[in-house]
Amino acid sequence: MDELWALPAESAATWLYPLRMRLLSPAAMPLPAMPADDDPPYRCCRGIAVIGVSGVITRQCERGLVGERLTQGQDEIMRAVTAAQADPQVRGLLFRICSPGGVVAGTKELADSIAASPKPTAAYADGQATSAAFWLASATGRIYAPATAMLGSVGVISEVVSLSGYLKRQGIDVQLLAAGKWKTAGHRAEPLDDERRAYLQKHVDAMHAIFRADVARHLGIEQNPAWTDAQLLLAPAARDLGLIQAVVRDFGHALHLFQETIMHDKTPSSGTAGNLSSPAGAHLTREELAATAPELLQSLLDEGRAQGLRDTRQGNDSARADGMETALAAMSVCCDAATVERVRGFLAKTDALGLTPEQLRGLSGLFPAAAPPDSAPGDVRRELLAAIQQGQTAPLPTGGTPAPQAKSPLVADAERRAREAG
């Protein structure tokens, strides 16, 4: 087994010791049910290849004495990726990950292969995607996770066990013959002094630098001490740092978002997200979408209907507002400013209540008629007559007796009404 791991410390203790015991002594622990060897490398769901990644990740799938699966092999993941890319029915690859991580060796190469996929890729953290598993997830450029998922742990760990003290107490003398100063560094029979520790630490630091640089490049973010020091992060905190695309309800929600991305995102922000201009991801007809993603089609139709209703309401509101302003402008010609403002306030209240013109006309009978003006009717008529006479009086001719002028019917009627009122 490899000795350089991308695993959280607690996961290393939880996974690696039982794994070693199973490999060395399969009878020491109960065996799980054996998986079927003819299982397909991925599950196709509405045009999306769902590739499962679970458990500790090693270079190749490790199996016990009777063939039971002990680890997830990088070779298995790569076979699934290759098959999905070649499948004409597959429009995108979604990795469903529940893994604490695994070996460092080979992880970068596998991540680079995922990042170079000609089809869109994404990852769903199904509870946990940390260390080497997060390295692979980041290569997709899009990570979805529920609120309780654990992510991050961008770090590297190496376990060095020295048995030199124990061997000495047992009277066992192990002699190592080697060429090269550092050939025996980390060997269990040799003590781990400061010089050897520093030598081994350089390897761990160098791999850590590659790891965090890859994550930043794949996700299109800057390296941040808030996540580059192997912190374990819940999904909301990871989202705030740009490590994941969105916090989702469940896998179905993540699948829906990924399908929408394939349909609408023609210019992905990261080159690792796939080439959406390829025939596999663009120019779908309605019939093809209905066959491969009926839920997405229905969602798009519902969204279009809702937007149409919103646009209609906005158009009606705009027309009503224009009509109100026209009426108020007309009132300002023949009414005082206070009356115009009272009418404006009344119209604002009726608009807030959503009353229609028909409803307003129906309410008119519920209110008393307006009080008559303070001036008597005769005074109003006289003022009206004087105004009309002033507007109708013609200049007298010069010289001689002025000829009688015929009165207009309007003036004659006004005079008659004034006499009757007096």
C-alpha positions in Angstrom: 0.0 0.0 0.0 1.1 3.6 -0.6 2.4 5.6 2.3 1.5 9.1 1.1 -2.2 9.9 1.6 -4.6 12.7 1.0 -6.8 11.9 4.0 -8.0 13.8 7.1 -6.1 12.5 10.1 -9.2 11.0 11.8 -10.1 9.3 8.6 -6.6 7.8 8.3 -7.0 6.2 11.7 -10.6 5.1 10.9 -9.9 3.6 7.4 -6.3 2.6 7.1 -5.8 0.4 10.1 -8.9 -1.8 9.4 -7.9 -1.8 5.7 -4.4 -3.1 6.5 -5.8 -5.7 8.8 -8.2 -6.9 6.1 -5.4 -7.2 3.6 -3.1 -9.0 6.0 -5.7 -11.2 7.7 -9.1 -11.3 5.9 -10.5 -13.7 8.4 -10.0 -11.2 11.2 -13.0 -9.1 10.2 -16.5 -9.9 8.8 -16.8 -9.8 5.1 -19.3 -7.6 3.2 -21.5 -8.9 0.4 -19.5 -9.2 -2.8 -20.4 -6.8 -5.6 -21.3 -8.0 -9.1 -18.3 -7.8 -11.4 -20.6 -7.0 -14.4 -22.1 -3.9 -12.8 -22.0 -1.0 -15.3 -19.3 1.7 -14.7 -21.9 4.4 -14.4 -25.7 4.9 -14.2 -27.3 7.0 -16.9 -30.0 9.3 -15.5 -31.8 11.6 -18.0 -28.8 11.9 -20.2 -26.3 12.3 -17.3 -23.8 9.7 -16.5 -23.7 9.3 -12.7 -20.3 7.9 -11.6 -20.1 6.7 -8.0 -17.0 7.2 -5.9 -17.1 5.8 -2.4 -14.7 4.7 0.3 -10.9 5.1 0.4 -9.5 5.7 -3.1 -6.4 3.6 -4.1 -4.5 3.2 -7.4 -6.4 0.0 -8.1 -9.4 -1.6 -6.5 -8.2 -3.6 -3.5 -10.0 -6.8 -2.8 -9.9 -9.3 0.1 -9.1 -13.0 0.1 -12.5 -14.0 -1.4 -12.7 -11.1 -3.8 -14.7 -8.6 -1.8 -14.2 -4.9 -2.6 -12.1 -3.0 0.0 -11.3 0.2 -1.8 -12.4 2.3 -4.8 -9.8 2.1 -7.5 -8.7 5.0 -9.6 -8.6 2.5 -12.5 -12.4 1.9 -12.0 -13.1 5.7 -12.0 -11.1 6.2 -15.2 -12.9 3.3 -17.0 -16.2 4.9 -16.1 -15.0 8.4 -17.3 -13.8 6.9 -20.6 -17.0 4.9 -21.2 -19.2 7.9 -20.5 -17.3 10.2 -22.8 -17.7 7.7 -25.6 -21.4 7.2 -25.0 -23.5 9.3 -27.5 -26.5 9.2 -25.1 -24.5 10.9 -22.3 -24.5 14.7 -22.3 -22.6 15.2 -19.0 -20.8 13.4 -16.2 -21.8 13.8 -12.6 -19.6 12.3 -9.9 -21.5 11.2 -6.8 -18.8 11.2 -4.1 -18.9 9.8 -0.6 -15.2 9.4 0.3 -12.7 10.7 2.8 -9.9 10.6 0.2 -7.1 8.2 -0.6 -3.6 7.9 -2.0 -1.8 10.9 -3.5 -0.1 8.9 -6.2 -2.2 9.0 -9.4 -4.8 11.4 -8.0 -3.4 14.4 -10.0 -3.3 12.5 -13.2 -6.9 11.3 -12.7 -8.0 14.8 -11.8 -6.4 16.1 -15.0 -8.2 13.6 -17.1 -11.6 14.6 -15.6 -10.7 18.3 -16.1 -10.0 17.6 -19.8 -13.4 15.9 -20.4 -15.0 17.1 -23.7 -18.4 16.8 -22.0 -19.5 19.0 -19.0 -18.7 17.6 -15.6 -19.8 18.2 -12.0 -19.6 16.6 -8.6 -22.0 16.0 -5.8 -20.6 15.6 -2.3 -22.8 12.9 -0.9 -22.0 13.4 2.8 -18.2 13.7 2.4 -15.7 14.7 -0.3 -12.4 15.5 1.4 -8.7 15.4 0.6 -8.1 13.2 -2.5 -11.8 12.9 -3.1 -12.1 16.7 -3.1 -9.1 16.9 -5.4 -11.1 14.9 -7.9 -14.3 16.8 -7.3 -12.6 20.1 -7.9 -11.4 18.9 -11.3 -15.1 19.1 -12.5 -15.2 22.8 -11.9 -18.7 22.5 -10.3 -19.4 21.0 -6.9 -22.8 20.7 -5.3 -23.3 19.7 -1.7 -26.0 19.5 0.9 -25.7 21.7 4.0 -24.3 18.9 6.2 -21.7 17.6 3.8 -18.0 17.7 4.8 -15.5 19.1 2.3 -12.0 20.4 1.9 -9.1 19.0 3.9 -6.7 20.1 1.2 -3.7 18.5 2.8 -1.3 15.6 2.7 -0.4 13.1 5.4 2.3 10.5 5.7 2.5 7.9 8.4 6.0 6.9 9.5 6.2 4.1 12.1 9.5 3.5 13.8 10.0 0.2 15.6 13.6 0.7 16.4 13.0 1.2 20.1 10.8 -1.8 20.4 13.2 -4.0 18.5 16.1 -3.0 20.7 14.2 -3.8 23.8 13.3 -7.2 22.4 17.0 -7.8 21.5 16.4 -7.8 17.8 19.1 -6.2 15.7 18.1 -5.3 12.2 20.9 -4.4 9.8 19.9 -2.4 6.7 22.3 -2.4 3.7 21.6 0.4 1.4 23.3 2.7 -1.1 22.4 6.4 -0.8 22.1 8.5 2.3 18.3 8.7 2.2 17.5 5.2 1.0 16.4 4.0 4.5 14.7 7.2 5.5 11.3 6.3 7.1 12.1 2.6 7.4 10.6 1.1 10.5 13.8 -0.4 11.8 15.5 3.0 11.7 15.0 5.8 14.2 13.4 9.0 12.7 15.8 11.7 13.6 15.3 15.4 12.8 17.3 15.2 9.5 15.3 12.3 8.2 12.1 14.0 9.3 13.0 17.2 7.5 13.8 15.2 4.3 10.4 13.4 4.4 8.6 16.6 5.2 9.9 18.2 2.0 8.0 15.5 0.0 4.8 16.1 1.9 5.1 19.9 1.4 5.8 19.6 -2.3 2.7 17.4 -2.9 0.6 19.8 -0.8 1.7 22.7 -3.0 0.6 20.8 -6.1 -2.7 19.8 -4.4 -3.8 23.3 -3.4 -2.6 24.9 -6.7 -4.7 22.3 -8.7 -7.8 23.0 -6.6 -7.5 26.8 -7.1 -6.9 26.4 -10.9 -9.8 23.9 -11.4 -12.3 26.1 -9.4 -11.1 29.4 -10.7 -10.3 30.9 -7.3 -7.3 32.3 -5.5 -5.5 30.3 -2.8 -6.8 31.3 0.6 -5.3 30.3 4.0 -8.9 29.7 5.1 -8.9 26.5 3.1 -5.3 25.7 2.0 -4.3 24.4 5.5 -6.3 21.2 5.3 -9.4 22.7 7.1 -12.5 20.5 7.1 -15.5 22.7 6.0 -19.2 22.3 6.0 -20.9 23.1 2.7 -22.1 26.7 3.6 -18.6 27.7 4.6 -17.1 26.0 1.5 -19.6 27.9 -0.7 -18.6 31.2 0.9 -15.0 30.5 0.0 -15.8 29.6 -3.6 -15.0 25.9 -3.1 -18.5 24.7 -4.2 -21.0 26.0 -6.6 -24.2 25.7 -4.5 -25.7 24.2 -1.3 -28.5 21.9 -2.5 -31.3 19.9 -0.9 -30.2 16.5 -2.1 -28.8 14.6 -5.1 -31.9 15.2 -7.2 -31.6 19.0 -6.7 -27.9 18.8 -7.8 -28.8 16.7 -10.9 -31.5 19.3 -11.8 -29.0 22.2 -11.5 -26.4 20.4 -13.5 -28.9 19.8 -16.3 -29.9 23.5 -16.3 -26.2 24.4 -16.6 -25.8 22.1 -19.6 -28.8 23.7 -21.3 -28.0 27.4 -20.5 -24.3 27.9 -19.7 -22.7 28.2 -23.2 -19.6 30.0 -21.8 -18.4 28.2 -18.6 -16.2 30.3 -16.4 -13.7 27.5 -16.0 -12.1 25.5 -18.7 -12.5 22.4 -16.6 -16.3 22.5 -17.0 -16.3 20.9 -20.4 -16.9 22.0 -23.9 -20.6 22.9 -24.1 -20.4 23.7 -27.8 -20.1 20.0 -28.6 -23.0 18.2 -30.1 -23.5 16.3 -26.9 -24.5 19.4 -24.9 -26.1 21.9 -27.3 -29.0 22.4 -29.8 -31.4 20.0 -28.2 -34.9 19.9 -29.7 -38.0 20.0 -27.5 -38.7 16.3 -28.3 -35.1 15.3 -27.3 -35.4 17.2 -24.0 -38.8 15.7 -23.3 -37.4 12.2 -23.8 -34.2 12.7 -21.8 -35.2 15.3 -19.2 -39.0 15.7 -18.8 -38.7 17.4 -15.4 -36.3 20.0 -16.7 -38.6 20.7 -19.7 -41.6 21.1 -17.5 -39.6 23.5 -15.2 -38.6 25.6 -18.2 -42.2 25.8 -19.5 -43.5 26.8 -16.1 -40.8 29.4 -15.8 -41.7 30.8 -19.2 -45.5 31.0 -18.3 -44.7 32.8 -15.0 -42.5 35.3 -16.8 -45.2 35.9 -19.4 -47.7 36.7 -16.6 -45.3 39.0 -14.9 -44.7 40.9 -18.2 -48.4 41.2 -18.8 -49.0 42.5 -15.3 -46.2 45.0 -15.7 -47.6 46.2 -19.0 -51.1 46.7 -17.5 -49.6 48.5 -14.5 -47.7 50.9 -16.8 -50.8 51.6 -19.0 -52.9 52.3 -15.9 -50.3 54.6 -14.5 -50.1 56.6 -17.8 -53.9 56.9 -17.8 -54.0 58.3 -14.3 -51.3 60.8 -15.0 -53.2 62.0 -18.1 -56.4 62.5 -16.1 -54.6 64.4 -13.4 -52.9 66.6 -15.9 -56.3 67.4 -17.4 -57.7 68.2 -13.9 -54.9 70.7 -13.2 -56.2 72.9 -16.1 -59.6 73.4 -14.5 -59.1 72.6 -10.8 -57.0 74.0 -8.1 -53.8 72.2 -6.9 -55.3 71.0 -3.6 -58.2 69.2 -5.5 -55.7 67.5 -7.9 -53.6 66.3 -5.0 -56.7 64.9 -3.1 -57.7 63.0 -6.2 -54.1 61.8 -6.7 -54.1 60.4 -3.1 -57.5 58.8 -3.6 -56.3 57.1 -6.8 -53.2 55.8 -5.0 -55.3 54.2 -2.3 -57.7 52.6 -4.9 -54.6 51.3 -6.8 -53.2 49.8 -3.7 -56.5 48.0 -3.0 -56.7 46.8 -6.6 -60.1 48.4 -7.3 -61.2 48.4 -10.9 -63.2 51.3 -12.6 -66.4 49.1 -12.4 -65.9 48.6 -8.7 -65.4 52.3 -8.2 -68.6 53.1 -10.1 -70.4 50.6 -7.9 -69.2 52.3 -4.7 -70.2 55.8 -5.9 -73.8 55.3 -4.6 -72.6 54.5 -1.1 -71.2 58.1 -0.5 -73.3 61.3 0.0 -73.4 63.9 -2.7 -70.9 66.7 -2.5 -72.1 69.9 -0.6 -73.2 72.8 -2.7 -70.8 75.8 -3.0 -71.1 78.7 -0.5 -72.2 81.2 -3.1 -75.8 81.4 -4.2 -76.8 80.1 -7.6 -77.7 83.6 -8.7 -74.2 84.9 -7.9 -72.7 82.1 -9.9 -74.9 82.9 -12.8 -74.2 86.6 -12.7 -70.4 85.9 -12.6 -70.8 83.6 -15.5 -72.9 86.2 -17.5 -70.3 88.9 -16.8 -67.5 86.7 -18.0 -69.4 85.9 -21.2 -70.4 89.5 -21.8 -66.8 90.6 -21.4 -65.7 88.0 -23.9 -68.5 88.9 -26.4 -68.4 92.7 -26.3 -67.3 94.2 -29.6 -65.7 97.7 -29.9 -68.1 100.5 -30.6 -67.8 102.0 -34.1 -66.5 105.7 -34.4 -68.9 108.4 -35.6 -72.7 108.4 -35.7 -75.1 106.3 -33.8 -74.0 102.8 -33.3 -76.1 100.3 -35.1 -77.9 97.9 -32.9 -76.0 94.7 -32.6 -77.7 91.4 -32.6 -77.1 89.4 -29.5 -75.9 85.9 -29.7 -78.3 83.2 -28.4 -75.9 82.4 -25.6 -75.8 85.9 -24.3 -79.6 86.3 -24.6 -80.2 83.1 -22.7 -77.8 84.1 -19.9 -79.5 87.5 -19.5 -82.9 85.9 -19.3 -81.7 83.5 -16.6 -80.2 86.5 -14.7 -83.5 88.4 -14.7 -85.5 85.4 -13.6 -83.0 84.8 -10.7 -83.2 88.5 -9.6 
